[in-house]
Amino acid sequence: MVVARFVEFDLPDAVREGANSANIRPVAWFELNRVSDPSGDKPQYLVAAARGPEGQVCDFTALRVYTWYVKRSRYETAFIENNLCGRLPVRVTKGPRANPSFASA
């Protein structure tokens, strides 16, 4: 048995920084796609996260997408959905025109 509060994720910097500033606890993250940048391709992330105490009924309560903004050379939050009661797993697929899409189980 593993107690979740004793597990420390090795989060990508963008996910860790975004989660810290939003006061959320990531429970899963996924690379959606990559954006071309002069310094090299940058991944864009979907983050499933929770707020509040551990042991909630929901696996996650928030979704965020962090995208690479080429003009400013930094990650920005492109999508926020709060007050969810999401369940893992999260499926990440390609939608129309090869755009990423995602859905909770």
C-alpha angles and dihedrals in degrees: 000000000000123000108219096218090062094055116091117198122219094229125188110254093249092053094045094048093045093048093048093051092047094045093234131136112229114224096174139001134190137193107240099185142309133266124211114243131171089245092051138285114316123208121232116216141213112205125196108199144167135221127204129021126347121255097054122156091245124069089218137002102194140041125201134178119208115199131187112246104208097196093056097031094229144097120264133184109256101173135024128182117175135178094042128146097211129176129211136268104065115198118216115195140157115264131191114331089012092288113152119253132180140196136183121236 
